[in-house]
Amino acid sequence: MADEADRAAQEVESQTAEAIRVASRDIQPGVPGECELCGEWSGRLIGGVCAPCRDKYKLP
Ligand SMILES: [Zn+2]
């Protein structure tokens, strides 16, 4: 059945998309330093901004 093959293909596609999402989250550079927005020291800045500021300013 073609339907079955389509479903299988979609399954693989969604797994691949999920794997890419997980991988790209993992390569987010978390570096220690001072936040560019609040000036607080953070052990894990993403793009120079600490987690609380990313939440506050709705940054990714
Ligand atoms: Zn901050």
N, CA, C, O and the ligand as a Tripos MOL2 file, in Angstrom:
@<TRIPOS>MOLECULE
protein
  241   239    61     0     0
PROTEIN
NO_CHARGES

@<TRIPOS>ATOM
      1 N           0.8330   -1.2170    0.0000 N.3       1 MET1
      2 CA          0.0000    0.0000    0.0000 C.3       1 MET1
      3 C           0.8630    1.2610    0.0000 C.2       1 MET1
      4 O           1.8390    1.3730    0.7420 O.2       1 MET1
      5 N           0.4810    2.1810   -0.8370 N.am      2 ALA2
      6 CA          1.2300    3.4340   -0.9170 C.3       2 ALA2
      7 C           1.0850    4.2240    0.3850 C.2       2 ALA2
      8 O           2.0180    4.8870    0.8380 O.2       2 ALA2
      9 N          -0.1170    4.1340    0.9750 N.am      3 ASP3
     10 CA         -0.3690    4.8550    2.2220 C.3       3 ASP3
     11 C           0.6440    4.4910    3.2960 C.2       3 ASP3
     12 O           1.1630    5.3390    4.0220 O.2       3 ASP3
     13 N           0.8970    3.1980    3.3600 N.am      4 GLU4
     14 CA          1.8200    2.6990    4.3700 C.3       4 GLU4
     15 C           3.2140    3.2870    4.1540 C.2       4 GLU4
     16 O           3.8820    3.7070    5.0990 O.2       4 GLU4
     17 N           3.6360    3.3060    2.8870 N.am      5 ALA5
     18 CA          4.9600    3.8490    2.5390 C.3       5 ALA5
     19 C           5.0210    5.3390    2.8690 C.2       5 ALA5
     20 O           6.0320    5.8330    3.3660 O.2       5 ALA5
     21 N           3.9270    6.0480    2.5850 N.am      6 ASP6
     22 CA          3.8850    7.4790    2.8840 C.3       6 ASP6
     23 C           4.0280    7.7320    4.3750 C.2       6 ASP6
     24 O           4.7630    8.6160    4.8150 O.2       6 ASP6
     25 N           3.2940    6.9200    5.1430 N.am      7 ARG7
     26 CA          3.3720    7.0750    6.5970 C.3       7 ARG7
     27 C           4.7850    6.8320    7.1010 C.2       7 ARG7
     28 O           5.2970    7.5610    7.9510 O.2       7 ARG7
     29 N           5.4100    5.7740    6.5490 N.am      8 ALA8
     30 CA          6.7760    5.4440    6.9580 C.3       8 ALA8
     31 C           7.7270    6.5890    6.6180 C.2       8 ALA8
     32 O           8.6090    6.9390    7.4030 O.2       8 ALA8
     33 N           7.5290    7.1610    5.4360 N.am      9 ALA9
     34 CA          8.3860    8.2700    5.0110 C.3       9 ALA9
     35 C           8.1900    9.4750    5.9200 C.2       9 ALA9
     36 O           9.1500   10.1480    6.2940 O.2       9 ALA9
     37 N           6.9360    9.7390    6.2700 N.am     10 GLN10
     38 CA          6.6590   10.8690    7.1640 C.3      10 GLN10
     39 C           7.2730   10.6450    8.5440 C.2      10 GLN10
     40 O           7.7820   11.5650    9.1840 O.2      10 GLN10
     41 N           7.2050    9.3980    8.9700 N.am     11 GLU11
     42 CA          7.7700    9.0300   10.2690 C.3      11 GLU11
     43 C           9.2630    9.3490   10.2860 C.2      11 GLU11
     44 O           9.7690    9.9770   11.2150 O.2      11 GLU11
     45 N           9.9550    8.9020    9.2350 N.am     12 VAL12
     46 CA         11.3960    9.1440    9.1290 C.3      12 VAL12
     47 C          11.6700   10.6440    9.0920 C.2      12 VAL12
     48 O          12.6050   11.1330    9.7240 O.2      12 VAL12
     49 N          10.8330   11.3690    8.3360 N.am     13 GLU13
     50 CA         11.0160   12.8060    8.2200 C.3      13 GLU13
     51 C          10.8950   13.5060    9.5760 C.2      13 GLU13
     52 O          11.7050   14.3710    9.9090 O.2      13 GLU13
     53 N           9.8910   13.1270   10.3450 N.am     14 SER14
     54 CA          9.6960   13.7840   11.6400 C.3      14 SER14
     55 C          10.8060   13.4030   12.6110 C.2      14 SER14
     56 O          11.2090   14.2100   13.4480 O.2      14 SER14
     57 N          11.2950   12.1860   12.4980 N.am     15 GLN15
     58 CA         12.4230   11.7880   13.3570 C.3      15 GLN15
     59 C          13.6640   12.5880   12.9980 C.2      15 GLN15
     60 O          14.4280   13.0030   13.8690 O.2      15 GLN15
     61 N          13.8530   12.7990   11.6960 N.am     16 THR16
     62 CA         15.0110   13.5680   11.2360 C.3      16 THR16
     63 C          14.9070   15.0130   11.7180 C.2      16 THR16
     64 O          15.8830   15.5900   12.1970 O.2      16 THR16
     65 N          13.7100   15.5890   11.5860 N.am     17 ALA17
     66 CA         13.4940   16.9660   12.0320 C.3      17 ALA17
     67 C          13.7750   17.0810   13.5260 C.2      17 ALA17
     68 O          14.3910   18.0470   13.9760 O.2      17 ALA17
     69 N          13.3210   16.0940   14.2870 N.am     18 GLU18
     70 CA         13.5400   16.0910   15.7290 C.3      18 GLU18
     71 C          15.0310   16.0040   16.0330 C.2      18 GLU18
     72 O          15.5330   16.7060   16.9110 O.2      18 GLU18
     73 N          15.7320   15.1440   15.3080 N.am     19 ALA19
     74 CA         17.1680   14.9770   15.5250 C.3      19 ALA19
     75 C          17.9090   16.2720   15.2380 C.2      19 ALA19
     76 O          18.8420   16.6360   15.9540 O.2      19 ALA19
     77 N          17.4850   16.9730   14.1770 N.am     20 ILE20
     78 CA         18.1270   18.2430   13.8340 C.3      20 ILE20
     79 C          17.8550   19.2800   14.9230 C.2      20 ILE20
     80 O          18.7380   20.0540   15.2930 O.2      20 ILE20
     81 N          16.6020   19.2840   15.4360 N.am     21 ARG21
     82 CA         16.2560   20.2320   16.5010 C.3      21 ARG21
     83 C          17.1140   19.9950   17.7390 C.2      21 ARG21
     84 O          17.6370   20.9350   18.3370 O.2      21 ARG21
     85 N          17.2460   18.7350   18.1100 N.am     22 VAL22
     86 CA         18.0390   18.3880   19.2910 C.3      22 VAL22
     87 C          19.4990   18.7650   19.0710 C.2      22 VAL22
     88 O          20.1430   19.3300   19.9560 O.2      22 VAL22
     89 N          20.0140   18.4510   17.8930 N.am     23 ALA23
     90 CA         21.4160   18.7340   17.5960 C.3      23 ALA23
     91 C          21.6840   20.2310   17.6150 C.2      23 ALA23
     92 O          22.7060   20.6710   18.1410 O.2      23 ALA23
     93 N          20.7660   21.0220   17.0400 N.am     24 SER24
     94 CA         21.0120   22.4640   16.9870 C.3      24 SER24
     95 C          20.8970   23.0820   18.3720 C.2      24 SER24
     96 O          21.5150   24.1100   18.6510 O.2      24 SER24
     97 N          20.0920   22.4480   19.2540 N.am     25 ARG25
     98 CA         20.0210   22.9470   20.6240 C.3      25 ARG25
     99 C          21.3520   22.6800   21.3300 C.2      25 ARG25
    100 O          21.8490   23.5030   22.0990 O.2      25 ARG25
    101 N          21.9100   21.5050   21.0420 N.am     26 ASP26
    102 CA         23.1690   21.1240   21.6820 C.3      26 ASP26
    103 C          24.3350   22.0020   21.2630 C.2      26 ASP26
    104 O          25.2560   22.2260   22.0480 O.2      26 ASP26
    105 N          24.3050   22.5030   20.0300 N.am     27 ILE27
    106 CA         25.4510   23.3080   19.5830 C.3      27 ILE27
    107 C          25.2940   24.7840   19.9240 C.2      27 ILE27
    108 O          26.1440   25.5980   19.5630 O.2      27 ILE27
    109 N          24.2010   25.1370   20.6250 N.am     28 GLN28
    110 CA         24.0670   26.5090   21.1130 C.3      28 GLN28
    111 C          25.2860   26.7940   21.9930 C.2      28 GLN28
    112 O          25.5360   26.0690   22.9560 O.2      28 GLN28
    113 N          26.0380   27.8330   21.6720 N.am     29 PRO29
    114 CA         27.2240   28.0880   22.4620 C.3      29 PRO29
    115 C          26.8830   28.7070   23.8110 C.2      29 PRO29
    116 O          26.4670   29.8630   23.8850 O.2      29 PRO29
    117 N          27.0590   27.9420   24.8620 N.am     30 GLY30
    118 CA         26.8250   28.4600   26.1960 C.3      30 GLY30
    119 C          28.1700   28.8080   26.7950 C.2      30 GLY30
    120 O          28.9580   27.9240   27.1300 O.2      30 GLY30
    121 N          28.4300   30.0970   26.9280 N.am     31 VAL31
    122 CA         29.7390   30.4950   27.4210 C.3      31 VAL31
    123 C          29.6120   31.3120   28.7020 C.2      31 VAL31
    124 O          28.6760   32.1000   28.8380 O.2      31 VAL31
    125 N          30.5250   31.1390   29.6310 N.am     32 PRO32
    126 CA         30.4990   31.9410   30.8440 C.3      32 PRO32
    127 C          30.9300   33.3720   30.5700 C.2      32 PRO32
    128 O          31.7950   33.6220   29.7310 O.2      32 PRO32
    129 N          30.3210   34.3050   31.2850 N.am     33 GLY33
    130 CA         30.7130   35.6990   31.1080 C.3      33 GLY33
    131 C          29.6170   36.6280   31.5940 C.2      33 GLY33
    132 O          28.6480   36.1900   32.2150 O.2      33 GLY33
    133 N          29.7760   37.9270   31.3060 N.am     34 GLU34
    134 CA         28.7790   38.9090   31.7260 C.3      34 GLU34
    135 C          27.7200   39.1070   30.6590 C.2      34 GLU34
    136 O          28.0260   39.2380   29.4740 O.2      34 GLU34
    137 N          26.4710   39.1260   31.0980 N.am     35 CYS35
    138 CA         25.3540   39.3160   30.1820 C.3      35 CYS35
    139 C          25.4070   40.7170   29.5750 C.2      35 CYS35
    140 O          25.6570   41.7030   30.2680 O.2      35 CYS35
    141 N          25.1690   40.7790   28.2780 N.am     36 GLU36
    142 CA         25.2040   42.0750   27.5870 C.3      36 GLU36
    143 C          24.0170   42.9530   27.9510 C.2      36 GLU36
    144 O          24.0740   44.1700   27.7760 O.2      36 GLU36
    145 N          22.9470   42.3600   28.4530 N.am     37 LEU37
    146 CA         21.7410   43.1320   28.7570 C.3      37 LEU37
    147 C          21.6910   43.5930   30.2000 C.2      37 LEU37
    148 O          21.4380   44.7680   30.4650 O.2      37 LEU37
    149 N          21.9320   42.6740   31.1480 N.am     38 CYS38
    150 CA         21.7960   43.0510   32.5540 C.3      38 CYS38
    151 C          23.1470   43.2150   33.2550 C.2      38 CYS38
    152 O          23.2150   43.7540   34.3600 O.2      38 CYS38
    153 N          24.2080   42.7540   32.6200 N.am     39 GLY39
    154 CA         25.5300   42.9050   33.2040 C.3      39 GLY39
    155 C          25.8530   41.9000   34.2860 C.2      39 GLY39
    156 O          26.9420   41.9120   34.8590 O.2      39 GLY39
    157 N          24.8900   41.0230   34.5640 N.am     40 GLU40
    158 CA         25.1100   39.9830   35.5710 C.3      40 GLU40
    159 C          26.0060   38.8950   34.9980 C.2      40 GLU40
    160 O          25.9730   38.5960   33.8040 O.2      40 GLU40
    161 N          26.8100   38.3090   35.8860 N.am     41 TRP41
    162 CA         27.6370   37.2030   35.4380 C.3      41 TRP41
    163 C          26.7790   35.9620   35.3320 C.2      41 TRP41
    164 O          25.9760   35.6580   36.2150 O.2      41 TRP41
    165 N          26.9650   35.2560   34.2410 N.am     42 SER42
    166 CA         26.2410   34.0020   34.0600 C.3      42 SER42
    167 C          27.2100   32.9350   33.5800 C.2      42 SER42
    168 O          28.1210   33.2120   32.8000 O.2      42 SER42
    169 N          27.0060   31.7270   34.0460 N.am     43 GLY43
    170 CA         27.8630   30.6260   33.6310 C.3      43 GLY43
    171 C          27.5330   30.1260   32.2390 C.2      43 GLY43
    172 O          28.2730   29.3300   31.6610 O.2      43 GLY43
    173 N          26.4150   30.5970   31.7030 N.am     44 ARG44
    174 CA         26.0070   30.0720   30.4070 C.3      44 ARG44
    175 C          25.2700   31.1430   29.6020 C.2      44 ARG44
    176 O          24.0400   31.1830   29.5720 O.2      44 ARG44
    177 N          26.0380   31.9940   28.9620 N.am     45 LEU45
    178 CA         25.4430   33.0030   28.0930 C.3      45 LEU45
    179 C          25.2030   32.4020   26.7120 C.2      45 LEU45
    180 O          26.0450   31.6800   26.1780 O.2      45 LEU45
    181 N          24.0510   32.7110   26.1520 N.am     46 ILE46
    182 CA         23.7730   32.3110   24.7780 C.3      46 ILE46
    183 C          23.6910   33.5890   23.9620 C.2      46 ILE46
    184 O          22.8120   34.4220   24.1850 O.2      46 ILE46
    185 N          24.6140   33.7410   23.0130 N.am     47 GLY47
    186 CA         24.6560   34.9620   22.2130 C.3      47 GLY47
    187 C          24.9320   36.1770   23.0810 C.2      47 GLY47
    188 O          24.4940   37.2850   22.7690 O.2      47 GLY47
    189 N          25.6620   35.9690   24.1750 N.am     48 GLY48
    190 CA         26.0420   37.0730   25.0520 C.3      48 GLY48
    191 C          24.9560   37.4870   26.0270 C.2      48 GLY48
    192 O          25.0950   38.4930   26.7230 O.2      48 GLY48
    193 N          23.8670   36.7110   26.0850 N.am     49 VAL49
    194 CA         22.7390   37.0680   26.9430 C.3      49 VAL49
    195 C          22.4120   35.9130   27.8900 C.2      49 VAL49
    196 O          22.3880   34.7520   27.4810 O.2      49 VAL49
    197 N          22.1620   36.2410   29.1570 N.am     50 CYS50
    198 CA         21.8710   35.2000   30.1440 C.3      50 CYS50
    199 C          20.4400   34.6650   29.9920 C.2      50 CYS50
    200 O          19.6060   35.2560   29.3060 O.2      50 CYS50
    201 N          20.1870   33.5430   30.6440 N.am     51 ALA51
    202 CA         18.8800   32.8880   30.5100 C.3      51 ALA51
    203 C          17.7150   33.7640   30.9800 C.2      51 ALA51
    204 O          16.7150   33.8730   30.2710 O.2      51 ALA51
    205 N          17.8200   34.3940   32.1630 N.am     52 PRO52
    206 CA         16.7120   35.2600   32.6060 C.3      52 PRO52
    207 C          16.3990   36.3740   31.6100 C.2      52 PRO52
    208 O          15.2330   36.6960   31.3860 O.2      52 PRO52
    209 N          17.4380   36.9650   31.0110 N.am     53 CYS53
    210 CA         17.2040   38.0300   30.0270 C.3      53 CYS53
    211 C          16.5960   37.4740   28.7490 C.2      53 CYS53
    212 O          15.7590   38.1220   28.1200 O.2      53 CYS53
    213 N          17.0140   36.2780   28.3680 N.am     54 ARG54
    214 CA         16.4220   35.6790   27.1650 C.3      54 ARG54
    215 C          14.9370   35.4530   27.3840 C.2      54 ARG54
    216 O          14.1300   35.6370   26.4730 O.2      54 ARG54
    217 N          14.5780   35.0480   28.6150 N.am     55 ASP55
    218 CA         13.1600   34.8770   28.9350 C.3      55 ASP55
    219 C          12.4410   36.2260   28.8920 C.2      55 ASP55
    220 O          11.3710   36.3680   28.3010 O.2      55 ASP55
    221 N          13.0670   37.2060   29.5390 N.am     56 LYS56
    222 CA         12.4700   38.5270   29.6760 C.3      56 LYS56
    223 C          12.2290   39.1900   28.3270 C.2      56 LYS56
    224 O          11.1750   39.7780   28.0880 O.2      56 LYS56
    225 N          13.2220   39.0850   27.4490 N.am     57 TYR57
    226 CA         13.1180   39.7370   26.1440 C.3      57 TYR57
    227 C          12.6680   38.7850   25.0540 C.2      57 TYR57
    228 O          12.7140   39.1080   23.8670 O.2      57 TYR57
    229 N          12.2260   37.5940   25.4780 N.am     58 LYS58
    230 CA         11.7060   36.5990   24.5430 C.3      58 LYS58
    231 C          12.6840   36.2900   23.4180 C.2      58 LYS58
    232 O          12.3040   36.1630   22.2550 O.2      58 LYS58
    233 N          13.9520   36.1730   23.7970 N.am     59 LEU59
    234 CA         14.9650   35.7860   22.8120 C.3      59 LEU59
    235 C          14.9590   34.2630   22.6890 C.2      59 LEU59
    236 O          14.5520   33.5560   23.6110 O.2      59 LEU59
    237 N          15.4160   33.7710   21.5400 N.am     60 PRO60
    238 CA         15.4420   32.3140   21.3460 C.3      60 PRO60
    239 C          16.4190   31.6190   22.2820 C.2      60 PRO60
    240 O          16.5530   30.3960   22.2370 O.2      60 PRO60
    241 ZN         21.0270   39.1260   31.6750 Zn       61 ZN61
@<TRIPOS>BOND
     1     1     2 1
     2     2     3 1
     3     3     4 2
     4     3     5 am
     5     5     6 1
     6     6     7 1
     7     7     8 2
     8     7     9 am
     9     9    10 1
    10    10    11 1
    11    11    12 2
    12    11    13 am
    13    13    14 1
    14    14    15 1
    15    15    16 2
    16    15    17 am
    17    17    18 1
    18    18    19 1
    19    19    20 2
    20    19    21 am
    21    21    22 1
    22    22    23 1
    23    23    24 2
    24    23    25 am
    25    25    26 1
    26    26    27 1
    27    27    28 2
    28    27    29 am
    29    29    30 1
    30    30    31 1
    31    31    32 2
    32    31    33 am
    33    33    34 1
    34    34    35 1
    35    35    36 2
    36    35    37 am
    37    37    38 1
    38    38    39 1
    39    39    40 2
    40    39    41 am
    41    41    42 1
    42    42    43 1
    43    43    44 2
    44    43    45 am
    45    45    46 1
    46    46    47 1
    47    47    48 2
    48    47    49 am
    49    49    50 1
    50    50    51 1
    51    51    52 2
    52    51    53 am
    53    53    54 1
    54    54    55 1
    55    55    56 2
    56    55    57 am
    57    57    58 1
    58    58    59 1
    59    59    60 2
    60    59    61 am
    61    61    62 1
    62    62    63 1
    63    63    64 2
    64    63    65 am
    65    65    66 1
    66    66    67 1
    67    67    68 2
    68    67    69 am
    69    69    70 1
    70    70    71 1
    71    71    72 2
    72    71    73 am
    73    73    74 1
    74    74    75 1
    75    75    76 2
    76    75    77 am
    77    77    78 1
    78    78    79 1
    79    79    80 2
    80    79    81 am
    81    81    82 1
    82    82    83 1
    83    83    84 2
    84    83    85 am
    85    85    86 1
    86    86    87 1
    87    87    88 2
    88    87    89 am
    89    89    90 1
    90    90    91 1
    91    91    92 2
    92    91    93 am
    93    93    94 1
    94    94    95 1
    95    95    96 2
    96    95    97 am
    97    97    98 1
    98    98    99 1
    99    99   100 2
   100    99   101 am
   101   101   102 1
   102   102   103 1
   103   103   104 2
   104   103   105 am
   105   105   106 1
   106   106   107 1
   107   107   108 2
   108   107   109 am
   109   109   110 1
   110   110   111 1
   111   111   112 2
   112   111   113 am
   113   113   114 1
   114   114   115 1
   115   115   116 2
   116   115   117 am
   117   117   118 1
   118   118   119 1
   119   119   120 2
   120   119   121 am
   121   121   122 1
   122   122   123 1
   123   123   124 2
   124   123   125 am
   125   125   126 1
   126   126   127 1
   127   127   128 2
   128   127   129 am
   129   129   130 1
   130   130   131 1
   131   131   132 2
   132   131   133 am
   133   133   134 1
   134   134   135 1
   135   135   136 2
   136   135   137 am
   137   137   138 1
   138   138   139 1
   139   139   140 2
   140   139   141 am
   141   141   142 1
   142   142   143 1
   143   143   144 2
   144   143   145 am
   145   145   146 1
   146   146   147 1
   147   147   148 2
   148   147   149 am
   149   149   150 1
   150   150   151 1
   151   151   152 2
   152   151   153 am
   153   153   154 1
   154   154   155 1
   155   155   156 2
   156   155   157 am
   157   157   158 1
   158   158   159 1
   159   159   160 2
   160   159   161 am
   161   161   162 1
   162   162   163 1
   163   163   164 2
   164   163   165 am
   165   165   166 1
   166   166   167 1
   167   167   168 2
   168   167   169 am
   169   169   170 1
   170   170   171 1
   171   171   172 2
   172   171   173 am
   173   173   174 1
   174   174   175 1
   175   175   176 2
   176   175   177 am
   177   177   178 1
   178   178   179 1
   179   179   180 2
   180   179   181 am
   181   181   182 1
   182   182   183 1
   183   183   184 2
   184   183   185 am
   185   185   186 1
   186   186   187 1
   187   187   188 2
   188   187   189 am
   189   189   190 1
   190   190   191 1
   191   191   192 2
   192   191   193 am
   193   193   194 1
   194   194   195 1
   195   195   196 2
   196   195   197 am
   197   197   198 1
   198   198   199 1
   199   199   200 2
   200   199   201 am
   201   201   202 1
   202   202   203 1
   203   203   204 2
   204   203   205 am
   205   205   206 1
   206   206   207 1
   207   207   208 2
   208   207   209 am
   209   209   210 1
   210   210   211 1
   211   211   212 2
   212   211   213 am
   213   213   214 1
   214   214   215 1
   215   215   216 2
   216   215   217 am
   217   217   218 1
   218   218   219 1
   219   219   220 2
   220   219   221 am
   221   221   222 1
   222   222   223 1
   223   223   224 2
   224   223   225 am
   225   225   226 1
   226   226   227 1
   227   227   228 2
   228   227   229 am
   229   229   230 1
   230   230   231 1
   231   231   232 2
   232   231   233 am
   233   233   234 1
   234   234   235 1
   235   235   236 2
   236   235   237 am
   237   237   238 1
   238   238   239 1
   239   239   240 2
@<TRIPOS>SUBSTRUCTURE
     1 MET1         2 RESIDUE 1 A MET
     2 ALA2         6 RESIDUE 1 A ALA
     3 ASP3        10 RESIDUE 1 A ASP
     4 GLU4        14 RESIDUE 1 A GLU
     5 ALA5        18 RESIDUE 1 A ALA
     6 ASP6        22 RESIDUE 1 A ASP
     7 ARG7        26 RESIDUE 1 A ARG
     8 ALA8        30 RESIDUE 1 A ALA
     9 ALA9        34 RESIDUE 1 A ALA
    10 GLN10       38 RESIDUE 1 A GLN
    11 GLU11       42 RESIDUE 1 A GLU
    12 VAL12       46 RESIDUE 1 A VAL
    13 GLU13       50 RESIDUE 1 A GLU
    14 SER14       54 RESIDUE 1 A SER
    15 GLN15       58 RESIDUE 1 A GLN
    16 THR16       62 RESIDUE 1 A THR
    17 ALA17       66 RESIDUE 1 A ALA
    18 GLU18       70 RESIDUE 1 A GLU
    19 ALA19       74 RESIDUE 1 A ALA
    20 ILE20       78 RESIDUE 1 A ILE
    21 ARG21       82 RESIDUE 1 A ARG
    22 VAL22       86 RESIDUE 1 A VAL
    23 ALA23       90 RESIDUE 1 A ALA
    24 SER24       94 RESIDUE 1 A SER
    25 ARG25       98 RESIDUE 1 A ARG
    26 ASP26      102 RESIDUE 1 A ASP
    27 ILE27      106 RESIDUE 1 A ILE
    28 GLN28      110 RESIDUE 1 A GLN
    29 PRO29      114 RESIDUE 1 A PRO
    30 GLY30      118 RESIDUE 1 A GLY
    31 VAL31      122 RESIDUE 1 A VAL
    32 PRO32      126 RESIDUE 1 A PRO
    33 GLY33      130 RESIDUE 1 A GLY
    34 GLU34      134 RESIDUE 1 A GLU
    35 CYS35      138 RESIDUE 1 A CYS
    36 GLU36      142 RESIDUE 1 A GLU
    37 LEU37      146 RESIDUE 1 A LEU
    38 CYS38      150 RESIDUE 1 A CYS
    39 GLY39      154 RESIDUE 1 A GLY
    40 GLU40      158 RESIDUE 1 A GLU
    41 TRP41      162 RESIDUE 1 A TRP
    42 SER42      166 RESIDUE 1 A SER
    43 GLY43      170 RESIDUE 1 A GLY
    44 ARG44      174 RESIDUE 1 A ARG
    45 LEU45      178 RESIDUE 1 A LEU
    46 ILE46      182 RESIDUE 1 A ILE
    47 GLY47      186 RESIDUE 1 A GLY
    48 GLY48      190 RESIDUE 1 A GLY
    49 VAL49      194 RESIDUE 1 A VAL
    50 CYS50      198 RESIDUE 1 A CYS
    51 ALA51      202 RESIDUE 1 A ALA
    52 PRO52      206 RESIDUE 1 A PRO
    53 CYS53      210 RESIDUE 1 A CYS
    54 ARG54      214 RESIDUE 1 A ARG
    55 ASP55      218 RESIDUE 1 A ASP
    56 LYS56      222 RESIDUE 1 A LYS
    57 TYR57      226 RESIDUE 1 A TYR
    58 LYS58      230 RESIDUE 1 A LYS
    59 LEU59      234 RESIDUE 1 A LEU
    60 PRO60      238 RESIDUE 1 A PRO
    61 ZN61       241 GROUP 0 **** ****
